[in-house]
Amino acid sequence: MILAIDTATRTASIALYDASGILAEETWHSQNRHSVELMPAIQRLAERQGVKLGDLSAVAVALGPGSFTGLRIGLSAAKGLCLALDIPLIGIPTLMIAAYAAGDPGCPL
């Protein structure tokens, strides 16, 4: 299972994904409060799905372009989780995320 994080803009998104597709997602408009909102949102999403963070096999995170501070917060959270859980960190350019989502209007990330 992969946790995806996008904090490149004021609209932040997280999602849980496995081989069957997107299991759950949460998107919210953040008033530059990513540092306060991100980890509680990840915890809520995991609890809602009955998933433990230890079940993650990787974390994917938006690399930018985007808000410098927003990106730094997302990358720091992702790297911290990956180091703690000893799992891979996958960086994805924000423009690639946007291009992929444009092909599927229902795509949260």
For each residue, the residues with C-beta under 8 A, 3 or more apart:
1: 16 17 18 23 51 55 56 57
2: 16 17 18 56 57 58 59 60 90
3: 14 15 16 17 42 53 56 58 59 60 78 81
4: 13 14 15 16 17 59 60 61 109
5: 13 14 38 42 59 60 61 62 74 77 78
6: 9 12 13 14 61 62 74 94 97 109
7: 12 30 34 38 62 66 67 70 71 73 74
8: 62 64 65 66 67 70 71 74 94
9: 6 12 66 67 70
10: 29 30 31 32 67 70
11: 27 28 29 30
12: 6 7 9 27 28 29 30 34 37 38 41 70 74
13: 4 5 6 25 26 27 108 109
14: 3 4 5 6 25 26 38 41 42 45
15: 3 4 22 23 24 25 26 45 108 109
16: 1 2 3 4 22 23 24 25 45 46 49 51
17: 1 2 3 4 21 22 23
18: 1 2 21 23
19:
20: 23
21: 17 18
22: 15 16 17 25 107 108
23: 1 15 16 17 18 20 49 51
24: 15 16 45 48 49
25: 13 14 15 16 22 45 108 109
26: 13 14 15 41 44 45 108
27: 11 12 13 108
28: 11 12 37 41
29: 10 11 12
30: 7 10 11 12 33 34 37 70
31: 10
32: 10 67 69 70
33: 30 36 37
34: 7 12 30 37 38 69 70 73 74
35: 38 73
36: 33 40
37: 12 28 30 33 34 40 41
38: 5 7 12 14 34 35 41 42 73 74 77
39: 42 43 77
40: 36 37 43 44
41: 12 14 26 28 37 38 44 45
42: 3 5 14 38 39 45 46 53 77
43: 39 40 46 47
44: 26 40 41 47 48
45: 14 15 16 24 25 26 41 42 48 49
46: 16 42 43 49 51 52 53
47: 43 44 50 51
48: 24 44 45
49: 16 23 24 45 46
50: 47
51: 1 16 23 46 47 55 56
52: 46 55
53: 3 42 46 56 81 85
54: 85
55: 1 51 52
56: 1 2 3 51 53 59 81 85 87
57: 1 2 87 88
58: 2 3 82 87 88 89 90
59: 2 3 4 5 56 78 81 82 87 88 89 90
60: 2 3 4 5 78 90 91 92
61: 4 5 6 74 75 78 89 90 91 92
62: 5 6 7 8 66 71 74 92 93 94 97 109
63: 71 75 91 92 93 94
64: 8 71 93 94
65: 8 94 95
66: 7 8 9 62 70 71 94
67: 7 8 9 10 32 70 71
68: 71 72
69: 32 34 72 73
70: 7 8 9 10 12 30 32 34 66 67 73 74
71: 7 8 62 63 64 66 67 68 74 75
72: 68 69 75 76
73: 7 34 35 38 69 70 76 77
74: 5 6 7 8 12 34 38 61 62 70 71 77 78
75: 61 63 71 72 78 79 91
76: 72 73 79 80
77: 5 38 39 42 73 74 80 81
78: 3 5 59 60 61 74 75 81 82 89
79: 75 76 82 83 89
80: 76 77 83 84
81: 3 53 56 59 77 78 84 85 87
82: 58 59 78 79 85 86 87 88 89
83: 79 80 86
84: 80 81
85: 53 54 56 81 82
86: 82 83
87: 56 57 58 59 81 82
88: 57 58 59 82
89: 58 59 61 78 79 82
90: 2 58 59 60 61
91: 60 61 63 75
92: 60 61 62 63 96 97
93: 62 63 64 96 97
94: 6 8 62 63 64 65 66 97 98
95: 65 98 99
96: 92 93 99 100
97: 6 62 92 93 94 100 101 109
98: 94 95 101 102
99: 95 96 102 103
100: 96 97 103 104 107
101: 97 98 104 105 107 108 109
102: 98 99
103: 99 100 107
104: 100 101 107
105: 101
106:
107: 22 100 101 103 104
108: 13 15 22 25 26 27 101
109: 4 6 13 15 25 62 97 101
